[in-house]
Amino acid sequence: MATTAVGASATTYTNVPLGANTGLPFAYFGNAANPSGDSPKVGQVFSLASDAILSSFSFYALGNTTASFQLNVAKWNPDTNAQNQAVNTVGDNLLSTVFTAVDTFNSAGNYTAIAFDNLGLSLNADTKYIAYLTSIDPTLTHLQLSRTQTAQDASGFGIGHAYFSTIPGQDWQFPFNGNGFLSLQYTAVTAPVPEPETYAMLLAGLGLMGFMARHRKQAS
């Protein structure tokens, strides 16, 4: 996982700092009826070391695809916030607006960047969340997302991924295949939460602008 400061106000987190690749596909995501093997929801579990505002989030799919992807962000195991349980659950979607992806195909790498921007979602430190995809496209079947593999379940942003099982009663599963934890390839950008003095300066500036506008009106 790479962390990069963007300017003075934003930070980029990604586990593909050299660009997405398609060497380790994750199968399958889609809306096909069981027993197709499709998972109708799939996403990345993550945590932040400090309060922040999630600005954007991107996943990567193999090939050239457009499937009306939508982003959801929810708390992971909201009752316990545990990393992995026998039965894992997610909370309600924290995004009040429906965000639809901007899909960009990279012909050289043969993958599609599934990007969601302008999220503006406030997140708390040391809380586990999951950013997951859904699609309203009923014809979507067997889409493969790009993934990476880590030697251990590291803390910090990108602590593994989960997928919604199509087996009744299994709920969200956290895969471990014997060689390490599997993680979807992702890129996320966060911004710091504005300090209280920032709000005070903004209000003072607005007050000054209002005073000047009234003064000009009276003068005229």
Secondary structure, 3 states (H helix, E strand, C coil): CEEEEECCCEEEEECCCCCCCCCCEEEEECCCCCCCCCECCEEEEECCCCCEEEEEEEEEEECCCCCCEEEEEEEECCCCCCCCCCCECECCCCCCCCCECEEEEECCCCEEEEEECCCCEEECCCCCEEEEEEECCCCCCCEEEEEEEECCCCCCCCCCEEEECCCCCCCEECCECCCCEEEECEEEEEEECCCHHHHHHHHHHHHHHHHHHHHHHHHC
